[in-house]
Amino acid sequence: MLGRFTPQTYALLRIMSGVMFFLHGTQKLCGWPPMKGFSGPLPTIAVVAGVLELVLGAAITLGLFADWAAFLASGEMAVAFFMGHAMPSHDIVPLTNKGEDAVLYCFIFLFVAAYGSGIWSIDSMMGRKRRAI
């Protein structure tokens, strides 16, 4: 029954994932929403991650070259999982190393990279169409 709403539900997935990713960037760079349990200056790698999350999250949300933005964001999340969760704890299981968010973002963005911007996007308004799956 919901199959007829596939373009709309995909657009909502892309938009909300992009907004949440964007907020991770604002959290790192602007301090909003506040990070619990962290104070002081961020390490350089976190600042770089924040810039990527801000820019790529906005592009994914707006559907502006979302396929490329999502591909880069997927890679960032793969790096974040291994460097921030798996390597320090020597634990590859996302549920026990607290890396499940990074893994989910990685694969959601990999799907967006493969699927493209879809409807409700700047790309679709510019006529930048993708082939259907």
Phi, psi and omega in degrees: 000320182282350181304329181289346178256019182305312180299322181289317180292325176296317179299319178296320177299312180298312184295311183291324176295319178295317179298314180297320178294317177303318180294329174297322177292316179295327179297317181286318188269326185249350182077014178228131352295153184298144176274126179279135175078016179222134175215163180094178181290148179279149172296157182304320182296327178288326177294316177298316177300319179298318177297314179300315182296321179295308184290311183290323177298318178295316180296318179294315180301313182281345182072038179254105187051042185297331179297314179289318179299317181292325177298315178294319179295323177298317177296318178300319181290328175296315177297316180300319180297310184288317182283324186265341185235308186285312185292311183298324183266353185055037183226120184269354184275115185302326182288335181260343178256009179063031180254014184296325178297316180298319180294316179298313177302316181305311184279329173297314181291329175296321176295316178299320178299321180284324186274326182097188187287326182072199181285172179055044183222157175297321178303316181291327177291330179275358180081016178276087185270152175248155175288149181285149177281000000 
